[in-house]
Amino acid sequence: MPELSLPQFVAVAILPLLFAITVHEVAHGWVAKHFGDPTAQRLGRLTLNPLKHIDPIGTVLVPGLLLMLGGFIFGWAKPVPVTWENLRHPKRDMAIVAAAGPVSNLIMALFWAVIARIGEVLGPSSWAGIPMQYMGQFGIEINAVFMILNLLPLPPLDGGRVAVGLLPGPWAWQLARLEQFGFFILLGLMMTGILGRVIGPPIHLVERLVSLAVGLG
């Protein structure tokens, strides 16, 4: 398939990107509600309307800059609020709530793999075949990135919150203290290239396994 121009790339990438971020946040809120915290529902955040979740910096500025710089694309939405005290078993339930985000990205990666497979079957003779392949492939990639990135055991990433929920009290407390520095640590890892070397192989593995699961060539 030929390389896409920037406008073409934006056209096929915008929907998978918005859904990757939106569904990720809704998954947190939905699982929190299941465990007794209706905060996200009360604030109208259990919706797939991306306008309710868009963060001007994390959803627009950062992905746009990364796109222009040619790096891997990631971003974030406004975090869905979770009231820790409302959860029935706060420490355990908070870990499950955090894990719901990466799990949702895996499910979405499979969904976009099916879209890409349909596009592959339709082929270039169909007006929808090639766009569906591009959109599906990007959907697989962006959700694999979000899944693996968020599994890093660094607060405020989901993996950090899962680790806080699973570790013994003193260790959990020490890890939770890193949350205020988490973004700067992540930025430093990205700028030095360490982040890419750490998450690159598992991202490619997820992409490959998801593609194989639906018979995508």
Phi, psi and omega in degrees: 000139182292158177293147180268147170286168181301312178299322179294318180296316179300320182298321182272343185266335190297317182292310177301322180294313181297319180290323179301316182285315185293309182296325177304312181289320179298324179299318176301311183294322181294316180291322176299318178298319179300327181263013170110000181250107182269014186305310182298320179295316180298328182270007177072027183262357176271061181218149177272006175292110185297336180297335179282345187241347186295131171253122185307324181277306187286331183263336185244300188293307184296310177300324179295316179294317179296324178297315181291329181277349177083013178273179176289147188263130170212169180191190179206161177252177172296125182301137174289126182289136176233124177271104187306318185293337181283341182290144184294318176232083194311310186294312180292312184295325179295324177295320180291319177301316180295320182293338182299329181296302178301324178298319179296325178293324176295316179298318179293325177299319177295319178300313182289333175295322176296318177300314179297321180295319177299316178298323179295319179293318180296321176074178183292346179287342178263143180295337183264346188301304183294312177303321179294324178294315179297312182296317179296317180297317178293323177300319176298312185295312185292324179287327174295318177298310181299319181297306184291318179301316182286347177276353176299134183282057182229109175299142010267016176295158184301321179299325176294319179291324176297316180297319178299323180287337184261334184285155173300157187316302183298319179292319179299318180296317179297318179293319180299331180294340180284349188303320182293342179253358188304315182297320182289324175297315180297317179298318179296318178297323180290316184292330180274353180086356181293320182301313181298321180290329181282313187265346182302306181301313178294329176297312180297324179295315179298315179302317182293315181294320178296317179297317179296326183298331181248007179074028182280129182283000000 
